[in-house]
Amino acid sequence: MFTAVPPRYDLINRVITWGMDGRWRRQASRECLLSQPERVLDLCCGTGDLALEIARRARHKVAVTGIDYSRPMLAIAVKKAASLAAGQNVSFIYGDVTSLPFPDGYFDGAGISFAFRNLTYRNPLAREHLEEVVRVLKPGGKYVIVESSQPKSRLIRKLVHLYLRTFVFWAGYLLSGNRGAYRYLAESAARFYAPEEVKAMLLEAGFRRVTYRPLFFGAAGVHVAVK
C-alpha cells in the first residue's frame, strides 16, 4: 500500500486536511526543536515533510535522519531535500522501525507525523516499535507524535468520523486510484485510540511523562512523550 500511493501522496494530504497538515507538522517541528537537539530521528518519514520542516526551522546545528520502508516515498524525500538549502542537514535511510539501526541513546529527540497510527493500531509489533524508540533516545529525549485523534465531544467525533468515511475516503481514492489504501486510512483514523489510551501505551512502553495538545477540535493532536 505504501509503495503504491506516493505519486500523489502529498497532494492528497493537503486536500483531505484542507492544508492544515502543514501547520500541524510545523507545530510538531517546533516541539522537536524546543530543547535544541543535536540529532533528531523522523520515524516513518514518508516523503520527508517533517524531517525537512525540522531542518528548515532549526536555529542551531541539527542533524535530522528520516527512516522509512517505502523506497518510492524515500525517493521523493531525497528529491525534496536536494532542492532545499536545509536539506543538506537531512539524511534518509531505508529501514524497519521495529529494528532501528542505531545505538542506544543516539538521538536527542524523535518525531513522527501521521504514521504512529499505522505502527500501533491493531499492530502486533506496536510494543517493539515503542521500545525501539525508547532505546535510541537519550534520557530526557522527546518523542513527538502528530496524529489523528478522537474529539472529546460526541457530536464532533461523529462528524469527524463521517468526514473520514465519506470525503477523505472518496477524495483519496479518486486522486490516487487506490481504494484499499484510503479505505484503510479512513477506518483506522475513525477507530484510532483516544488520547488517554495513547498515553497509557506510551507510559507502559517506558516513557516517564506524556502530554497531549488537541488540534482542530480534537480531530488531530500532538503527543509528547519524554524518556
C-alpha positions in Angstrom: 0.0 0.0 0.0 2.7 2.5 1.0 4.7 1.8 -2.2 1.5 2.4 -4.4 0.4 5.8 -3.2 3.5 8.1 -3.3 2.9 9.9 -6.6 0.0 11.9 -5.3 0.6 11.3 -1.6 1.4 15.0 -0.7 -1.4 16.4 -2.8 -3.9 14.1 -1.2 -2.7 15.0 2.3 -3.3 18.7 1.5 -6.7 18.1 0.1 -8.1 15.9 2.8 -6.9 18.2 5.6 -7.6 21.4 3.8 -3.9 22.3 4.0 -3.9 22.0 7.8 -1.4 19.1 7.8 1.4 21.5 7.1 0.5 23.7 10.0 0.3 20.7 12.3 3.7 19.5 11.2 5.1 22.9 11.9 3.8 22.7 15.5 5.4 19.3 15.9 8.7 20.5 14.5 8.7 23.4 17.0 8.2 20.9 19.8 11.0 18.7 18.5 13.4 21.7 18.5 12.5 23.2 21.9 15.4 21.6 23.7 17.9 22.4 20.9 18.7 18.8 20.0 21.8 17.9 18.0 20.3 14.7 16.5 16.6 14.1 15.6 15.0 11.0 14.1 11.9 11.2 11.9 10.2 7.8 12.0 8.2 6.6 9.0 9.3 9.8 7.4 7.4 9.2 4.1 8.1 11.9 1.6 10.2 13.8 4.2 7.9 16.7 5.2 8.5 16.6 9.0 12.3 16.0 8.7 12.7 18.9 6.3 10.5 21.1 8.4 12.7 20.4 11.4 15.8 21.2 9.5 14.3 24.4 8.0 13.1 25.8 11.3 16.3 25.0 13.3 18.3 28.0 14.5 21.2 25.8 15.6 23.1 22.9 14.1 21.0 19.8 14.0 21.3 16.5 12.0 18.0 15.0 11.0 17.6 11.4 10.0 14.5 10.1 8.3 13.7 6.4 8.1 11.0 4.6 6.1 10.5 1.2 4.5 8.8 2.6 1.4 11.5 3.2 -1.2 9.2 5.2 -3.5 8.5 7.6 -0.7 12.1 7.9 0.2 13.0 8.7 -3.4 10.6 11.7 -3.2 12.0 12.8 0.1 15.6 12.8 -1.3 14.5 14.8 -4.3 12.8 17.4 -2.0 15.9 17.6 0.2 18.2 18.3 -2.8 16.1 21.3 -3.7 16.3 23.0 -0.3 19.3 24.6 1.5 18.2 23.0 4.8 18.2 19.6 3.0 22.0 19.3 3.5 21.3 18.6 7.2 18.9 15.8 6.5 19.7 12.2 5.5 17.2 9.5 4.6 17.6 5.8 5.1 15.6 2.7 4.3 14.8 0.6 7.4 12.4 -1.0 9.8 11.3 1.0 12.8 10.9 -2.2 14.9 14.7 -2.7 14.5 16.3 0.7 14.3 20.0 0.6 13.0 21.2 3.0 15.7 23.0 2.5 19.1 21.3 3.1 22.4 20.8 6.7 23.4 21.8 8.0 20.0 19.1 10.6 19.4 18.1 13.7 21.4 14.6 13.5 20.0 12.3 11.7 17.6 9.2 12.7 15.7 6.5 11.0 13.6 3.7 12.6 11.6 0.6 10.7 10.7 2.2 7.3 10.8 2.0 6.4 14.5 -1.5 5.0 13.9 -0.1 2.6 11.3 2.5 1.3 13.8 0.2 0.9 16.8 -3.4 0.5 15.8 -4.1 -3.3 15.9 -0.5 -3.8 15.1 1.1 -6.9 16.8 4.5 -5.1 16.6 3.4 -2.0 18.3 5.3 -2.8 21.6 8.5 -3.5 19.7 8.3 -0.1 17.9 7.7 1.8 21.1 10.6 0.0 22.9 12.9 0.8 20.0 12.1 4.5 20.2 12.8 4.4 23.9 16.1 2.6 23.3 17.5 5.0 20.8 16.6 8.2 22.7 18.8 9.7 25.3 17.4 10.2 28.8 15.2 13.3 28.7 14.8 12.8 24.9 11.3 13.5 23.5 9.1 11.5 21.1 6.8 14.0 19.4 3.8 12.4 17.7 1.3 14.3 15.5 -1.6 12.1 14.6 -5.3 11.8 14.1 -7.2 11.6 17.3 -10.7 11.3 18.9 -12.5 14.5 19.8 -14.0 14.6 23.3 -17.3 15.9 22.1 -19.5 13.1 20.9 -21.1 15.3 18.3 -17.8 16.5 16.8 -16.5 12.9 17.0 -19.4 11.6 14.9 -18.9 14.5 12.4 -15.2 13.7 12.1 -15.9 10.0 11.5 -18.5 10.8 8.9 -16.0 13.2 7.2 -13.3 10.4 7.2 -15.6 7.8 5.8 -17.0 10.0 3.0 -14.9 12.9 1.9 -11.5 11.5 2.9 -12.1 8.1 1.5 -13.6 9.2 -1.8 -11.1 12.1 -2.3 -8.1 9.8 -1.6 -9.5 7.0 -3.7 -10.3 9.2 -6.7 -7.0 11.1 -6.6 -4.8 8.0 -6.1 -6.8 5.2 -7.7 -6.1 3.1 -4.6 -9.3 2.2 -3.0 -7.8 -0.1 -0.3 -5.2 2.5 0.9 -7.8 5.2 1.6 -10.4 2.8 3.0 -7.7 1.8 5.5 -6.8 5.4 6.2 -10.5 6.4 6.9 -11.3 3.3 9.0 -8.0 3.3 11.1 -8.4 7.0 11.8 -12.0 6.7 12.8 -11.3 3.8 15.1 -7.9 5.0 16.4 -7.3 5.2 20.1 -8.4 8.2 22.3 -5.6 10.4 23.8 -5.8 8.6 27.2 -5.2 5.2 25.5 -2.2 6.5 23.6 -0.8 8.0 26.8 -1.2 4.6 28.6 0.5 2.8 25.8 3.5 5.2 25.8 3.9 5.0 29.6 3.7 1.2 29.5 6.5 1.2 26.9 8.9 3.1 29.2 8.3 6.8 28.8 8.0 8.7 32.1 5.9 11.6 31.1 3.3 12.2 28.3 1.4 15.3 27.4 -1.2 15.9 24.8 -2.4 19.0 22.9 -5.6 18.7 20.7 -5.7 20.2 17.2 -8.8 21.3 15.2 -11.4 20.4 17.9 -9.5 17.2 18.7 -9.6 15.7 15.2 -5.8 15.5 15.5 -3.3 16.1 18.2 0.3 16.3 19.3 1.5 13.8 21.9 4.9 14.5 23.6 6.5 11.5 25.4 9.6 12.0 27.4 12.1 9.3 28.2 
